[in-house]
Amino acid sequence: SSNNGEEQEENHLFDVKDCFKGQLTSKGRKQANHMGAFLRRLYVSDNSNENSLFNYSIFNENLEQLFDSFKHDSEYELLKTSQFLSNPLNKNEIYVRSTDSRRTLQTAECVLNQLFPPKYRPHGFDGVITINTVLQKDENMYPRYSCKRIAQVREEVKATQDFKDFRKNTQEFFDFIKNDLFQGSITSSTWGGLSNKVDCIVTNNLPLPENFNSSIHDQIKKHAREYYTLMVSPDEFCSLGIGRFINDFLPILQKKVEYYDPHNTNDNSSLKLMLYSGHDNTLMPLLMLMGIKEIPPPMGSILIIETWLDESDGEFYVRIIFNGKIKKFKNQSSNFCKYKDFEEELLKYSITSTK
């Protein structure tokens, strides 16, 4: 999803009559449907597919440039289907929350429609899944740029020699893109904002300048990665930016681990899946603190945090999947990180609203 808070989006970037600001486009809906189908295959699975292995990239057919980072099958581990969630739907197993934005709400709807299509839902109220939101003043799923300390941390980053060198080395190209190539139609003041808008234009097949090409697009994305890596790297920024959100979901994981009863195999009413629909600046601090430096994330990205139990020793573990690839937490040697290590690391960044 596009950036929420760092820059104001242009009201009329191009003369497109059938779109509104912040809209989830038809291709955005395709991405969200793709995510829902992926989650269904991974955690619901029809009986015919039980225990089969599959590759995330099989869902990418005919999606053109939407998943340009998912091109090579060899980059993906084979993931195993499961029947982790009840089929048909047991709504008590799922908690869904979105930021109060039209595009993130619509994204959540599309994901849920593919995760549990209508024919796999009970009739009536039992087949309705609630998408929860909070008041904007209480929102914690992205950094609040009105926070004075966040503003100070950002200024401190801009005062570093690394950032000054980055700006010096890229400013001429930045001005060329804005003023010469796009002739002022993009008013973004950072590489992050510029890349975000160019990606939207390219992905949705809007008119591009005659001299625009894939090499220029790759350079824009490269500089956006460099920009965000500098801006999001400080631990304090990650804590201030996403620490309150961590303080929301981590205690739920803690309770699930602490009170898990492996002998109660018939308990289908307990929460099994927490689904959050957010923004690129929801993901970036989380990715950085987990040691996954793939920022900015592509549009339509999906970060999965799984908890596992080793029944042989009673130890809980965490596995992380980002856009179909299993990621090692903080560069650990195993694909599975001990839950207590995961929790200890995230607690360093967790903050209460009062704090």
Secondary structure, 3 states (H helix, E strand, C coil): CCCCCCCCCCCCCCCCCCCCCCCCCHHHHHHHHHHHHHHHHHHCCCHHHCCCEECHHHHHCCCCCCCCCCCCHHHCCCEECCCCCCCCCCHHHEEEEECCCHHHHHHHHHHHHHHCCHHHCCCHHHHCCCEECCCHHHCCCCCCCCCHHHHHHHHHHHCCHHHHHHHHHHHHHHHHHHHHHCCCCCCCCCHHHHHHHHHHHHHCCCCCCCCCCHHHHHHHHHHHHHHHHHHHCCHHHHHHHHHHHHHHHHHHHHHHHHCCCCCCCCCCCCCCEEEEECCHHHHHHHHHHCCCCCCCCCCCCCEEEEEEEECCCCEEEEEEEECCEEECHHHCCCCCEEHHHHHHHHHCCCCCCCC
